């Protein structure tokens, strides 16, 4: 099992009022941070596996906004694994919890 906490702020992308260039830059940065942090931590395992992405923030998001907000993180994990994020051997799970005002991060747990 591989577990790490990333300094990312996952927001509701559907409700964000960002222009497309700022949104694209934010997604690219989150994807790269995720991939590089996991590369520094361990060699990627081979599917099948379960991947749990836990958003930590002051308020919770509803299910579709949680999953949409985690898309860049999911893509970064898939980049690290060297597979498409739709690979049939990947079971993606999402959760979230509150940690107080202005506290944001993401926990990634890879269970092979």
N, C-alpha and C positions, 0 to 999 in steps of 0.2 A: 504494500500500500504506500502511496506517495501522497503527502499532504503538505500544502503550503498556503500562506496567506499573502495576498497581493495588495499593494496600496492603490486600489482602483475605486473609483466612484461610479457605481452602476446607477443610472437614472432611467426614468421612463422615456425611452427614445421617441415613442409615439406622441407623447405630450410635450416633448422639448421643443422650444421655439428657437431652434438654431438654424442658421442658413446651412445649405447643403455642404459648403466647404468646411465649416467648423465641425459639423457632424461627421464628415468623412475623416477629418484630421483626428478627432476624438476616437473614432472607431479604430483607425490605423494604430494610434498610440496604445490603446488598450490591447489590441491583438499582439503587437510587438512586445509589450511588457510581459504579457502572459507567456508567450513563446520563449523569450529569453530567460525568464525566471525559471521555467521548467527545465530548459536546457542546462542551466547552471546547477540544477538540483539532482537530476538523474537522467539516465538513458531512457528513452521511451519504451514502455512495454508493448507487447504485441496483443492486438485484440483477440478474444473478446474481453471486455472490461466494462465496469460501471464508473461513470464520472459524475461526481456530485459538485455542483457549483452553488455555493452559499453566499448570498448577498448580505452584507452587514451594513445597516444604515439606520438613520433616526426614525424613519417610518417604513412601513411595509408597502409593497406594490401588489396590485392584483396579479393573477397568474399570467395573463398574456403580456402585461408590461414587464413582469419579472423576466420571462423567457426572452422577450425582445431586447431588453436591456443587457442581457448576458450574451447576446449573439457574438460580439467581437471577442469576448473571452473564450467562448466555445470555439470560434475559428482559430484563435491562438493555440488552444490545446490541440486541435486537429492538425495544425501546422507542425507542432512539436512531435506529434505521433506520426506524421508523414502520410496521413490518410484524409479523405474527405470527411467532413463532419456528419455526413449522412451514411457513413459506413455501417453496414448491418451488425457489426460486432461491437458497436458502441451504444451503451445504454446511458442516455443523458438524464440526469435528475437535477431538479432545482429546488432550493430552499432559501429561506431568509430569516433573519432575526434582527431585533433592535439592539442597539448598543449605546444609546444616548445621543444627545444633540451633536450634530456636526462630526459624527464618527462614521467613516466609510471605509470599507475594505471588502475583499472577496476571498473566500476560502475555496481552494480547489482540492478535491480528494479523488485520487485515481485508485480504484480497487481492481486489480488484475486477477 
